[in-house]
C-alpha cells in the first residue's frame, strides 16, 4: 500500500468534521438543556447516553491515525471506526424515537435527521475508498505469488 495514498484516504475533510461536530453539539445541547421529553420513564437518559456515544465514535473516526505503524492497519482502523459510528448512530436514532414531547422536539428531530444525512452520505463514499484500498492490497499480493 502506498503510504501517501493511505494517509490521504484516512484523513477526513476538516470542514466536514467541523460540520458534523457542530451538528452533534447542537443535538447534545438540546438533549441536555432543551425541552425534549418522553412519556416513557428513563427514555431521555437513555437517548442522551446514546447521543454521547455517537460523539465519542465521531471523535474516533476523525482522529489521526499516524500513530498506527502499518498503512493497512490504518485503513482497517478507519473502517472499524466508521462501522462503530454507524452502529452508535442507529442506537441513538432508535432511542430518539421515544422522544415524543417538549417544545424543542421538532427541532431536535430535524437536527437528528440532518446529522444522519450529513454523516451517512459521505461515510458511504469513504467506506468504499477504504474497502478498495484493502482489496487492492489483496490483489497485489495475489499477483506477486
C-alpha positions as YAML, in Angstrom:
chain: A
units: angstrom
residues:
- id: 1
  name: UNK
  ca: [0.00, 0.00, 0.00]
- id: 2
  name: UNK
  ca: [1.15, 3.47, -0.84]
- id: 3
  name: UNK
  ca: [1.65, 5.35, 2.44]
- id: 4
  name: UNK
  ca: [0.70, 8.73, 0.95]
- id: 5
  name: UNK
  ca: [-2.46, 7.31, -0.62]
- id: 6
  name: UNK
  ca: [-3.47, 5.78, 2.70]
- id: 7
  name: UNK
  ca: [-2.70, 8.98, 4.62]
- id: 8
  name: UNK
  ca: [-4.86, 10.95, 2.21]
- id: 9
  name: UNK
  ca: [-7.68, 8.40, 2.37]
- id: 10
  name: UNK
  ca: [-7.86, 8.22, 6.17]
- id: 11
  name: UNK
  ca: [-7.50, 11.97, 6.75]
- id: 12
  name: UNK
  ca: [-11.01, 13.38, 6.83]
- id: 13
  name: UNK
  ca: [-12.02, 16.72, 5.37]
- id: 14
  name: UNK
  ca: [-11.73, 19.17, 8.29]
- id: 15
  name: UNK
  ca: [-14.70, 21.21, 7.04]
- id: 16
  name: UNK
  ca: [-16.91, 18.11, 7.06]
- id: 17
  name: UNK
  ca: [-15.67, 17.11, 10.51]
- id: 18
  name: UNK
  ca: [-16.37, 20.63, 11.83]
- id: 19
  name: UNK
  ca: [-19.87, 20.46, 10.35]
- id: 20
  name: UNK
  ca: [-20.55, 17.10, 11.98]
- id: 21
  name: UNK
  ca: [-19.16, 18.31, 15.28]
- id: 22
  name: UNK
  ca: [-21.39, 21.41, 15.20]
- id: 23
  name: UNK
  ca: [-24.45, 19.30, 14.37]
- id: 24
  name: UNK
  ca: [-23.69, 16.82, 17.14]
- id: 25
  name: UNK
  ca: [-23.04, 19.66, 19.62]
- id: 26
  name: UNK
  ca: [-26.38, 21.29, 18.79]
- id: 27
  name: UNK
  ca: [-28.13, 17.96, 19.29]
- id: 28
  name: UNK
  ca: [-26.37, 17.35, 22.58]
- id: 29
  name: UNK
  ca: [-27.20, 20.81, 23.84]
- id: 30
  name: UNK
  ca: [-30.89, 20.26, 23.08]
- id: 31
  name: UNK
  ca: [-30.80, 16.78, 24.59]
- id: 32
  name: UNK
  ca: [-29.37, 18.08, 27.86]
- id: 33
  name: UNK
  ca: [-30.67, 21.65, 28.16]
- id: 34
  name: UNK
  ca: [-33.65, 21.72, 25.81]
- id: 35
  name: UNK
  ca: [-37.30, 20.78, 26.11]
- id: 36
  name: UNK
  ca: [-37.04, 17.27, 24.66]
- id: 37
  name: UNK
  ca: [-39.14, 14.84, 26.65]
- id: 38
  name: UNK
  ca: [-40.56, 11.36, 26.57]
- id: 39
  name: UNK
  ca: [-43.63, 9.80, 28.06]
- id: 40
  name: UNK
  ca: [-41.53, 6.70, 28.78]
- id: 41
  name: UNK
  ca: [-39.59, 6.70, 32.04]
- id: 42
  name: UNK
  ca: [-35.82, 6.70, 31.53]
- id: 43
  name: UNK
  ca: [-36.04, 7.23, 27.77]
- id: 44
  name: UNK
  ca: [-34.45, 10.69, 27.82]
- id: 45
  name: UNK
  ca: [-31.48, 9.47, 29.85]
- id: 46
  name: UNK
  ca: [-31.01, 6.51, 27.52]
- id: 47
  name: UNK
  ca: [-31.20, 8.80, 24.46]
- id: 48
  name: UNK
  ca: [-28.60, 11.19, 25.93]
- id: 49
  name: UNK
  ca: [-26.23, 8.28, 26.62]
- id: 50
  name: UNK
  ca: [-26.65, 7.04, 23.04]
- id: 51
  name: UNK
  ca: [-26.00, 10.53, 21.70]
- id: 52
  name: UNK
  ca: [-22.87, 10.82, 23.81]
- id: 53
  name: UNK
  ca: [-21.72, 7.51, 22.32]
- id: 54
  name: UNK
  ca: [-22.27, 8.95, 18.82]
- id: 55
  name: UNK
  ca: [-19.99, 11.85, 19.76]
- id: 56
  name: UNK
  ca: [-17.30, 9.51, 21.05]
- id: 57
  name: UNK
  ca: [-17.45, 7.41, 17.89]
- id: 58
  name: UNK
  ca: [-17.40, 10.54, 15.75]
- id: 59
  name: UNK
  ca: [-14.26, 11.68, 17.56]
- id: 60
  name: UNK
  ca: [-12.71, 8.26, 16.97]
- id: 61
  name: UNK
  ca: [-13.47, 8.48, 13.25]
- id: 62
  name: UNK
  ca: [-11.99, 11.97, 12.98]
- id: 63
  name: UNK
  ca: [-8.84, 11.13, 14.97]
- id: 64
  name: UNK
  ca: [-5.48, 10.94, 13.27]
- id: 65
  name: UNK
  ca: [-4.09, 7.52, 12.53]
- id: 66
  name: UNK
  ca: [-0.39, 8.38, 12.23]
- id: 67
  name: UNK
  ca: [0.27, 6.50, 15.47]
- id: 68
  name: UNK
  ca: [-0.66, 3.23, 13.73]
- id: 69
  name: UNK
  ca: [2.56, 1.95, 12.12]
- id: 70
  name: UNK
  ca: [1.18, -0.07, 9.18]
- id: 71
  name: UNK
  ca: [-0.89, 1.60, 6.43]
- id: 72
  name: UNK
  ca: [-3.17, -1.44, 6.14]
- id: 73
  name: UNK
  ca: [-3.96, -1.23, 9.86]
- id: 74
  name: UNK
  ca: [-4.71, 2.49, 9.49]
- id: 75
  name: UNK
  ca: [-7.31, 1.70, 6.83]
- id: 76
  name: UNK
  ca: [-8.77, -1.13, 8.90]
- id: 77
  name: UNK
  ca: [-8.96, 1.19, 11.92]
- id: 78
  name: UNK
  ca: [-10.77, 3.87, 9.90]
- id: 79
  name: UNK
  ca: [-13.20, 1.30, 8.54]
- id: 80
  name: UNK
  ca: [-13.83, -0.10, 12.02]
- id: 81
  name: UNK
  ca: [-14.42, 3.40, 13.37]
- id: 82
  name: UNK
  ca: [-16.93, 4.04, 10.60]
- id: 83
  name: UNK
  ca: [-18.84, 0.84, 11.39]
- id: 84
  name: UNK
  ca: [-18.86, 1.66, 15.11]
- id: 85
  name: UNK
  ca: [-20.15, 5.16, 14.39]
- id: 86
  name: UNK
  ca: [-22.94, 3.87, 12.16]
- id: 87
  name: UNK
  ca: [-23.97, 1.41, 14.85]
- id: 88
  name: UNK
  ca: [-23.94, 4.13, 17.53]
- id: 89
  name: UNK
  ca: [-25.99, 6.40, 15.27]
- id: 90
  name: UNK
  ca: [-28.56, 3.65, 14.74]
- id: 91
  name: UNK
  ca: [-28.79, 3.05, 18.51]
- id: 92
  name: UNK
  ca: [-29.24, 6.77, 19.10]
- id: 93
  name: UNK
  ca: [-31.94, 7.05, 16.43]
- id: 94
  name: UNK
  ca: [-33.84, 4.17, 18.00]
- id: 95
  name: UNK
  ca: [-33.65, 5.84, 21.41]
- id: 96
  name: UNK
  ca: [-34.62, 9.22, 19.93]
- id: 97
  name: UNK
  ca: [-37.86, 7.75, 18.60]
- id: 98
  name: UNK
  ca: [-39.10, 7.68, 22.20]
- id: 99
  name: UNK
  ca: [-38.81, 11.47, 22.44]
- id: 100
  name: UNK
  ca: [-42.43, 12.45, 21.97]
- id: 101
  name: UNK
  ca: [-42.84, 15.73, 23.78]
- id: 102
  name: UNK
  ca: [-41.40, 19.09, 24.69]
- id: 103
  name: UNK
  ca: [-41.16, 22.42, 22.92]
- id: 104
  name: UNK
  ca: [-37.85, 21.51, 21.24]
- id: 105
  name: UNK
  ca: [-38.79, 18.04, 19.99]
- id: 106
  name: UNK
  ca: [-39.39, 19.15, 16.38]
- id: 107
  name: UNK
  ca: [-36.07, 20.99, 16.21]
- id: 108
  name: UNK
  ca: [-34.37, 18.02, 17.86]
- id: 109
  name: UNK
  ca: [-35.84, 15.65, 15.28]
- id: 110
  name: UNK
  ca: [-34.76, 17.90, 12.41]
- id: 111
  name: UNK
  ca: [-31.21, 18.12, 13.78]
- id: 112
  name: UNK
  ca: [-31.07, 14.33, 14.16]
- id: 113
  name: UNK
  ca: [-32.10, 13.89, 10.52]
- id: 114
  name: UNK
  ca: [-29.54, 16.49, 9.42]
- id: 115
  name: UNK
  ca: [-26.73, 14.68, 11.27]
- id: 116
  name: UNK
  ca: [-27.82, 11.36, 9.82]
- id: 117
  name: UNK
  ca: [-27.77, 12.70, 6.26]
- id: 118
  name: UNK
  ca: [-24.51, 14.62, 6.63]
- id: 119
  name: UNK
  ca: [-22.79, 11.60, 8.08]
- id: 120
  name: UNK
  ca: [-24.04, 8.66, 6.08]
- id: 121
  name: UNK
  ca: [-23.74, 10.12, 2.59]
- id: 122
  name: UNK
  ca: [-20.04, 10.92, 2.93]
- id: 123
  name: UNK
  ca: [-19.31, 7.92, 5.13]
- id: 124
  name: UNK
  ca: [-20.52, 5.52, 2.42]
- id: 125
  name: UNK
  ca: [-18.04, 7.08, -0.01]
- id: 126
  name: UNK
  ca: [-15.20, 6.78, 2.49]
- id: 127
  name: UNK
  ca: [-16.03, 3.16, 3.28]
- id: 128
  name: UNK
  ca: [-15.88, 2.36, -0.43]
- id: 129
  name: UNK
  ca: [-12.49, 4.06, -0.74]
- id: 130
  name: UNK
  ca: [-11.12, 2.22, 2.29]
- id: 131
  name: UNK
  ca: [-12.51, -1.13, 1.15]
- id: 132
  name: UNK
  ca: [-10.98, -0.61, -2.30]
- id: 133
  name: UNK
  ca: [-7.60, 0.10, -0.70]
- id: 134
  name: UNK
  ca: [-7.80, -3.12, 1.29]
- id: 135
  name: UNK
  ca: [-8.94, -5.06, -1.79]
- id: 136
  name: UNK
  ca: [-6.10, -3.62, -3.86]
- id: 137
  name: UNK
  ca: [-3.60, -4.88, -1.33]
- id: 138
  name: UNK
  ca: [-5.01, -8.39, -1.59]
- id: 139
  name: UNK
  ca: [-4.97, -8.18, -5.37]
- id: 140
  name: UNK
  ca: [-1.34, -7.02, -5.27]
- id: 141
  name: UNK
  ca: [-0.44, -9.97, -3.06]
- id: 142
  name: UNK
  ca: [-2.18, -12.40, -5.44]
- id: 143
  name: UNK
  ca: [-0.25, -11.08, -8.44]
- id: 144
  name: UNK
  ca: [3.01, -11.29, -6.54]
- id: 145
  name: UNK
  ca: [2.55, -15.02, -5.83]
...
